[in-house]
Amino acid sequence: MSKKNSSVCCPKCGSYSCHPITETDFKDGGYGVLSGLCGYLILGPVGLICGLCGHKSSYKQRTFWICGSCGKRFKW
């Protein structure tokens, strides 16, 4: 077998036409109802904005290889 695009070999079919792929999942922080209600009780209608405080957005990335011949996904 000759190496085409990379030195990574597919564990299923033995092909060297493998490519790295990165997937990203994004999670929005959203609105905290309890924080908004507490802010409303303390500050009035303006306190509803407190529901946005303290909620952080996050993301997660996963990198894996995919075979161009058989489609197998694997970590290297």
N, C-alpha and C positions, 0 to 999 in steps of 0.2 A: 504494500500500500504506500502511496506517496502522500506526503503532507501537503495540503492545499492552503488553508487560511491560518491554521494555528497548530500548536503542538499539543493541544488538548484532544484526547481521543474519546469518543463516545463509548461508555461502558456496555451499551446494548448491541450496537452494530459494528463498532470499531472504526467508524468514519472519522476523518480529521476535519470535516467541514462544520465545526462547532463555533458558536458565537456567544459572547457574554450578553446577558440581558439584565437590566435593573428594573425592579418594580417598586413603586412608592405608594404607600397608603397614607392618606392625610385624614386626621381626625380634628374636626373643629371643636373648639372649647364650648360653644353654645352659651346659653343663658341660664343662670342659677336662680331658680324660682324662690328658694328660701332666702337667698341674699337680697333679692329684689323686695320681698315682703318685709324683711327686717329693715331695709333702707326706707321703705315706705312708712313704716311705723315710726321710725326715728326722725326722718327728714321730710316726710310728706311725699307728694307726687314726684318731686325731683329725686327722691331716694330710690325710685324704681331702677335708676341707672346703676345702682350698686349691684344689680344682678349680673352685670357684665364683668365685675371685678373678680380677679382671682381665677378665672377660667382660662387655661392655656391651651393653645392648639399644639398638636404634636404630629410628627410624621415618622414612618418607619420604612427603611429601605432594605430590600432583599436582592442580592445579586446571585445569579445562577447561570449555567451554560445551557444552551439548547442546540441539539443536533440538527443540522440542515438536511440530513438524509432521512432519519426516522422520526424526528420530532421529540425525542426523549429529553426531558428536563432533568438536570443533575447539578449538584454542587461539586466544585473542584477543589 
